Amino acid sequence: MTKADYLTKVADTKIDAAKVDEINKIYGTDLPDELKRIISAAEESIFLDSDYRILSVDEIKNASKELHVDFKDSDLIPLVDCGENDFIVYNFKTKTWSKFNIIDEAIFKKSDSFESLLK
């Protein structure tokens, strides 16, 4: 799937309250509407033409266990595997998007836009 097709899919997705509530309970935070739509569209992982992979809801729920990073304590919700241990994450404390390396636990490329990090 192309990035443009994915972003259109997200924009057209209705918010699935059950999925969003599960993520809210795990991460203990309220989510912006864009993130709610991303989660709602994440029934299964989606491969983009850029080799990025959108995480499924189950992967988002189990990210700390599977990736050995305490995302909740870092105020982060992982959403996209960019390869080379880099992920696009949402920082729910600062309400910004960024890339995060799970080995170094370093945040880089901060943005107010999910779309800008995806491109």
Salt bridges, closest charged atoms under 4 A:
GLU22 OE1 - LYS61 NZ 2.66
ASP33 OD1 - LYS36 NZ 3.93
GLU43 OE1 - LYS19 NZ 2.67
ASP58 OD1 - LYS61 NZ 3.32
GLU59 OE2 - ARG53 NH1 2.71
ASP81 OD2 - ARG53 NH2 3.63
GLU115 OE2 - LYS119 NZ 2.95
